[in-house]
């Protein structure tokens, strides 16, 4: 049951400081789950991010649920998920009341405009970590020779597909997984 208390403490903290949605707070979650506690490796975390993106629901909640399940089964899932959403529930209720009362005030709009670059930076930081892990298997392996050409090619193919909006994110993730499995099996890479 000690792990459940750690999950509650960790995901209450993450939930309280997770601003900007799943991609924006993914780095905070990775730093705690992988870096601080060592509950999983960077590679395992990246795999869970991929699965979380494919499953219904918000990314952060899915990551909390998968982490809780991995560490303590169903009780861990409940502890991590409830702890993660609880701070947001209270913060959103309070901010909604404040926003609707004061939304027309100029300083409120300026504050919101000031938050956007920070959220963009958090999303970018998370994306860089995912790219480093996908293309090189971690920051210690970054080199031209160490680049995974299959991962690099799939990244750009699906970036183009997503930009042209011919496939949605779920379909892209599924198709990328299928294509990756076929290419990796065929090349032995």
C-alpha positions as CSV (number, residue, x, y, z in Angstrom):
1,X,0.0,0.0,0.0
2,X,3.1,2.3,0.4
3,X,3.3,2.5,-3.4
4,X,-0.3,3.8,-3.5
5,X,0.6,6.6,-1.1
6,X,3.6,7.4,-3.3
7,X,1.3,7.4,-6.4
8,X,-1.2,9.7,-4.7
9,X,1.5,12.1,-3.5
10,X,3.2,12.1,-6.9
11,X,0.1,12.6,-9.0
12,X,-1.4,15.2,-6.7
13,X,1.8,17.2,-7.3
14,X,1.8,16.6,-11.0
15,X,-1.9,17.4,-11.3
16,X,-1.4,20.6,-9.3
17,X,1.4,21.8,-11.6
18,X,0.2,20.4,-15.0
19,X,-0.7,23.4,-17.0
20,X,-1.5,23.4,-20.7
21,X,-2.8,19.8,-21.2
22,X,-1.2,16.4,-21.7
23,X,1.6,17.3,-24.1
24,X,2.6,20.3,-22.1
25,X,2.8,18.5,-18.8
26,X,4.3,15.3,-20.1
27,X,7.8,16.4,-19.3
28,X,6.9,17.1,-15.7
29,X,5.4,13.6,-15.5
30,X,8.4,12.0,-17.2
31,X,10.8,13.8,-14.9
32,X,9.0,12.4,-11.8
33,X,8.1,8.9,-13.1
34,X,11.3,8.2,-14.9
35,X,13.9,10.6,-13.4
36,X,13.0,11.0,-9.8
37,X,11.4,7.6,-8.9
38,X,12.7,5.4,-11.6
39,X,9.4,3.6,-11.9
40,X,10.1,3.0,-15.6
41,X,12.7,3.7,-18.2
42,X,12.5,6.5,-20.8
43,X,11.8,3.9,-23.4
44,X,8.9,2.4,-21.4
45,X,7.6,5.9,-20.8
46,X,7.7,6.7,-24.5
47,X,5.8,3.4,-25.2
48,X,3.2,4.4,-22.6
49,X,2.9,7.9,-24.2
50,X,2.3,6.2,-27.6
51,X,-0.4,3.9,-26.1
52,X,-2.0,6.8,-24.2
53,X,-2.2,8.8,-27.4
54,X,-4.1,5.9,-29.1
55,X,-6.6,5.3,-26.3
56,X,-9.6,7.5,-25.6
57,X,-9.3,10.2,-23.0
58,X,-6.8,12.9,-22.1
59,X,-3.1,12.1,-22.4
60,X,-2.3,13.1,-18.8
61,X,-5.1,11.0,-17.3
62,X,-4.1,8.0,-19.4
63,X,-0.4,8.3,-18.4
64,X,-1.4,8.5,-14.8
65,X,-3.7,5.4,-15.2
66,X,-1.1,3.4,-17.0
67,X,1.6,4.3,-14.5
68,X,-0.7,3.3,-11.6
69,X,-1.6,0.1,-13.2
70,X,2.0,-0.8,-13.9
71,X,3.0,-0.2,-10.3
72,X,0.0,-1.4,-8.3
73,X,-2.7,-2.8,-10.5
74,X,-6.3,-1.6,-10.1
75,X,-5.7,0.1,-6.8
76,X,-2.7,2.0,-8.3
77,X,-4.8,3.0,-11.3
78,X,-7.5,4.5,-9.0
79,X,-5.0,6.2,-6.8
80,X,-2.9,7.8,-9.6
81,X,-5.9,8.8,-11.7
82,X,-8.0,10.3,-8.9
83,X,-4.9,12.1,-7.5
84,X,-4.0,13.5,-10.9
85,X,-7.5,15.0,-11.7
86,X,-8.3,16.3,-8.2
87,X,-6.2,19.5,-8.3
88,X,-7.5,20.3,-11.8
89,X,-11.0,19.9,-10.7
90,X,-10.7,22.4,-7.9
91,X,-8.5,24.8,-9.9
92,X,-10.9,24.8,-12.8
93,X,-13.9,25.5,-10.6
94,X,-12.2,28.4,-9.0
95,X,-10.7,29.8,-12.3
96,X,-14.0,29.4,-14.1
97,X,-15.7,31.6,-11.5
98,X,-12.9,34.2,-11.6
99,X,-12.7,34.1,-15.4
100,X,-16.5,34.6,-16.0
101,X,-16.6,37.4,-13.5
102,X,-13.4,39.3,-14.7
103,X,-12.9,38.1,-18.3
104,X,-13.5,41.5,-19.8
105,X,-10.7,43.2,-17.8
106,X,-7.7,43.9,-19.9
107,X,-5.1,42.6,-17.4
108,X,-6.8,39.2,-17.5
109,X,-6.4,39.0,-21.3
110,X,-2.8,40.0,-20.9
111,X,-2.1,37.3,-18.4
112,X,-3.7,34.7,-20.7
113,X,-1.6,36.0,-23.6
114,X,1.5,35.7,-21.4
115,X,0.8,32.1,-20.5
116,X,0.7,30.9,-24.2
117,X,4.5,31.0,-24.8
118,X,5.2,29.1,-21.6
119,X,2.7,26.4,-22.7
120,X,4.3,26.3,-26.1
121,X,7.7,25.8,-24.6
122,X,6.5,22.9,-22.4
123,X,5.0,21.2,-25.5
124,X,8.2,21.8,-27.4
125,X,10.3,20.4,-24.6
126,X,8.2,17.2,-24.4
127,X,8.4,16.8,-28.2
128,X,12.2,17.2,-28.2
129,X,12.5,14.4,-25.5
130,X,10.2,12.1,-27.6
131,X,12.2,12.8,-30.7
132,X,15.5,12.1,-29.0
133,X,14.2,8.8,-27.7
134,X,12.6,7.8,-30.9
135,X,15.4,8.7,-33.3
136,X,18.4,7.9,-31.1
137,X,17.2,5.8,-28.1
138,X,18.3,8.5,-25.6
139,X,20.4,11.7,-25.5
140,X,23.6,9.7,-24.9
141,X,23.3,8.2,-28.4
142,X,22.8,11.4,-30.4
143,X,25.0,11.1,-33.5
144,X,24.5,10.9,-37.3
145,X,25.5,7.3,-37.3
146,X,23.3,6.5,-34.3
147,X,20.1,7.9,-36.0
148,X,17.4,5.4,-36.5
149,X,16.5,5.9,-40.2
150,X,13.1,4.1,-39.9
151,X,12.0,6.2,-37.0
152,X,13.2,9.4,-38.7
153,X,11.4,8.5,-42.0
154,X,8.1,7.5,-40.2
155,X,8.2,10.8,-38.2
156,X,8.4,12.9,-41.3
157,X,5.9,10.8,-43.3
158,X,3.3,11.1,-40.5
159,X,4.1,14.8,-39.9
160,X,3.2,15.4,-43.5
161,X,0.1,13.3,-43.4
162,X,-1.1,15.0,-40.2
163,X,-0.5,18.5,-41.7
164,X,-2.5,17.6,-44.8
165,X,-5.2,16.1,-42.5
166,X,-5.7,13.1,-44.6
167,X,-5.6,10.9,-41.5
168,X,-6.5,11.7,-37.9
169,X,-4.1,11.2,-35.0
170,X,-5.5,7.8,-34.0
171,X,-5.4,6.5,-37.5
172,X,-1.9,7.9,-38.0
173,X,-0.6,6.2,-34.8
174,X,-2.2,2.9,-35.7
175,X,-0.8,3.0,-39.3
176,X,2.6,4.1,-38.1
177,X,2.7,1.2,-35.7
178,X,1.7,-1.2,-38.5
179,X,4.2,0.3,-41.0
180,X,6.9,0.3,-38.3
181,X,6.3,-3.4,-37.5
182,X,6.5,-4.3,-41.2
183,X,9.6,-2.2,-41.9
184,X,11.5,-3.3,-38.8
185,X,10.6,-7.0,-39.4
186,X,11.7,-6.7,-43.1
187,X,14.9,-4.8,-42.4
188,X,15.9,-6.4,-39.1
189,X,16.8,-2.9,-37.9
